[in-house]
């Protein structure tokens, strides 16, 4: 059957042109951190439930962490308030100033509720809630990775067929889609970084409560479908380990 060229308006012809890959390439959001006055730093979280992370979403995730941090300064500030009169009492021994003793007694009363924090009875409910939250994140991560595998698998087959047929325009389009899927896979993997940080920070609490510690394994890179499948298998093993600990603590409420 002969091919017939049909002349169309220039504006209409432009609409039929496929966009260049740089115009539709997914952004790669950078990590943002805030130094804490107590040492260490807060790191931005990549929220994969809200799509591809951007600098704006990473910034807002960090702002959401600052509020609870400020709330948790209460006991620390009470301890610091206790230290000044305690130093005055010690320096005044064997006859410490009356004001130093009064200030110390007042600060000690305010600190009393905080003394219950480092006990298993107080820590275990927190650890259980934390692990239940992490379990949901890990399951979400695995679901996202499986979806990307289902996208990349057919894309690879289509790309191979397009290359064999010499359809360069389709090859460019499929390569761009492949690049975007791999970028998304990389961002999804980055979203697990904060989970590892949380588990590391909670390590001393796990020890006090007598709960087995959990660490995040190294995942490698999202280079191809086989690598993603290996990552999924590794994370499913971690999910199993987390579930065992959760069940030992009484299970999640929902």
C-alpha positions in Angstrom: 0.0 0.0 0.0 1.6 3.4 -1.0 2.2 6.0 1.6 0.4 9.3 1.1 1.8 12.5 2.6 -0.9 14.9 3.8 0.0 18.5 4.3 -1.2 19.9 7.6 -1.0 23.3 9.3 2.4 24.1 10.9 0.8 24.5 14.4 -1.1 21.2 14.1 2.1 19.5 12.9 3.9 20.8 16.0 1.3 19.2 18.2 2.1 15.8 16.7 5.8 16.2 17.6 6.9 14.1 20.6 8.5 16.3 23.4 12.2 16.1 23.9 13.4 13.9 26.7 14.9 16.9 28.7 11.5 18.5 28.7 9.8 15.6 30.5 12.7 14.3 32.6 11.8 13.8 36.2 13.5 16.0 38.7 16.0 14.6 41.2 15.4 16.1 44.7 18.3 16.7 46.9 18.6 16.0 50.7 18.1 18.9 53.1 19.1 19.0 56.8 18.9 21.2 59.8 21.6 21.2 62.5 20.2 20.7 66.0 21.3 22.6 69.1 21.7 19.3 70.9 24.0 17.8 68.3 23.3 15.8 65.1 20.8 17.0 62.5 17.3 16.4 61.1 17.2 15.0 57.5 14.5 15.6 55.0 12.2 12.7 54.2 11.1 11.6 50.7 7.4 10.9 51.0 6.8 8.4 48.2 3.0 8.4 48.9 2.8 11.9 47.4 4.5 11.1 44.1 8.0 12.0 42.9 9.9 14.0 45.6 10.8 17.6 44.9 12.8 20.2 46.7 9.5 21.7 48.0 8.2 18.4 49.4 11.6 17.6 51.0 11.5 21.0 52.7 8.0 20.5 54.1 9.0 17.1 55.4 11.8 18.7 57.3 9.5 21.4 58.7 7.1 18.7 59.9 10.0 17.1 62.0 11.0 20.3 63.7 7.8 20.8 65.6 8.0 17.4 67.5 11.7 18.0 68.1 10.9 21.3 69.8 8.2 19.5 71.9 10.6 16.9 73.0 13.0 19.4 74.4 11.0 19.7 77.5 12.8 17.1 79.6 16.2 18.2 78.3 15.6 21.8 79.3 14.4 20.6 82.8 17.6 18.7 83.2 19.7 21.7 82.2 17.7 23.8 84.6 18.6 21.3 87.4 22.3 21.4 86.7 22.9 25.1 87.6 21.6 24.8 91.2 23.2 21.3 91.5 26.6 22.8 90.7 26.1 25.6 93.2 25.2 23.0 95.9 28.3 20.9 95.2 30.6 23.9 95.1 29.1 25.1 98.4 29.6 21.8 100.3 29.7 21.1 103.2 27.5 24.2 103.7 25.7 24.9 100.4 23.8 28.2 100.1 20.1 28.0 101.1 19.1 29.5 97.8 21.0 26.8 95.8 19.2 24.1 97.8 15.8 25.7 97.3 16.4 26.1 93.5 17.6 22.5 93.3 14.5 21.2 95.1 12.2 23.2 92.8 14.0 22.0 89.6 13.9 18.4 90.9 10.1 18.5 91.3 9.7 19.6 87.7 12.0 16.9 86.5 10.3 14.0 88.3 7.9 13.0 85.5 10.9 12.7 83.1 12.6 10.1 85.3 9.9 7.6 84.2 11.0 7.8 80.6 13.9 5.3 80.6 11.9 2.3 81.8 10.6 -0.6 79.7 7.0 0.1 80.7 7.2 3.5 79.2 9.4 2.7 76.2 7.7 -0.5 74.8 4.5 1.1 73.7 6.5 3.7 71.8 8.7 1.0 70.2 5.6 -1.0 69.1 4.0 2.1 67.5 7.3 3.0 65.8 7.7 -0.5 64.4 4.1 -0.6 63.2 4.7 2.7 61.4 8.0 1.4 59.9 6.2 -1.8 58.8 3.7 0.2 56.8 6.5 2.3 55.2 8.4 -0.9 54.2 5.2 -2.5 52.7 4.6 0.8 50.8 8.1 0.7 49.5 7.8 -2.9 48.3 4.5 -2.1 46.5 6.1 0.9 44.8 9.1 -1.2 43.7 6.9 -3.9 42.3 4.9 -1.3 40.3 8.2 0.0 38.8 9.3 -3.5 38.0 5.9 -4.0 36.1 6.7 -0.8 34.2 10.3 -1.4 33.4 9.9 -5.1 32.3 7.6 -4.3 29.3 9.6 -1.1 28.6 12.7 -3.2 28.1 11.0 -5.5 25.7 9.4 -2.6 23.7 12.8 -0.9 23.6 14.5 -4.0 22.3 11.8 -4.4 19.6 12.1 -0.8 18.6 15.9 -1.0 18.3 15.6 -4.1 16.1 13.1 -2.4 13.8 15.2 0.7 13.5 12.4 3.0 14.8 14.7 5.7 16.3 11.9 8.0 17.3 10.2 5.3 19.4 13.6 4.3 20.8 14.2 7.8 22.1 10.8 7.9 23.6 11.1 4.5 25.3 14.6 5.3 26.6 13.3 8.5 28.2 10.5 6.6 29.8 13.0 4.0 31.0 15.2 6.8 32.4 12.3 8.3 34.3 11.3 4.9 35.8 14.9 4.4 37.0 15.0 7.9 38.4 11.7 7.1 40.3 13.2 3.8 41.5 16.2 5.7 42.9 14.0 8.2 44.7 11.9 5.5 46.2 15.1 3.8 47.4 16.2 7.1 48.9 13.0 7.3 50.9 14.2 4.4 53.0 17.2 6.4 54.3 15.2 8.0 57.2 13.9 4.6 58.2 17.5 3.4 58.8 18.2 6.6 60.7 15.1 6.2 63.0 16.1 2.6 63.8 19.6 3.7 64.6 18.4 6.5 66.8 16.0 4.2 68.6 18.7 1.6 69.2 19.3 2.6 72.9 15.6 2.5 73.5 15.4 -1.0 72.0 18.2 -2.1 74.4 16.5 -0.6 77.5 13.2 -2.4 76.6 15.0 -5.7 75.8 13.7 -5.7 72.2 15.9 -7.1 69.4 17.5 -4.4 67.4 16.7 -4.0 63.7 19.0 -2.6 61.0 18.4 -1.7 57.4 20.5 -3.7 54.9 22.5 -2.2 52.0 20.3 -2.2 48.9 22.7 -1.5 46.1 21.5 0.4 43.0 18.4 0.4 40.9 20.2 -0.4 37.7 17.9 -2.9 36.1 14.8 -5.1 36.7 17.0 -7.9 38.2 18.5 -5.5 40.7 15.0 -4.2 41.7 13.7 -7.7 42.1 16.7 -8.5 44.4 15.9 -5.3 46.4 12.2 -6.4 46.8 13.3 -9.8 48.1 15.7 -8.3 50.6 13.0 -5.9 51.9 10.4 -8.7 52.1 12.9 -10.5 54.4 13.2 -7.3 56.5 9.4 -7.0 56.7 9.3 -10.6 58.0 11.8 -9.7 60.7 10.0 -6.6 61.8 6.7 -8.5 61.9 8.2 -11.1 64.3 9.3 -8.4 66.7 5.9 -6.7 66.5 4.0 -9.9 67.2 6.3 -10.4 70.2 5.2 -7.0 71.6 1.5 -7.7 71.1 0.9 -6.7 67.5 -0.3 -3.5 65.8 -3.6 -2.1 66.6 -4.6 -1.8 63.0 
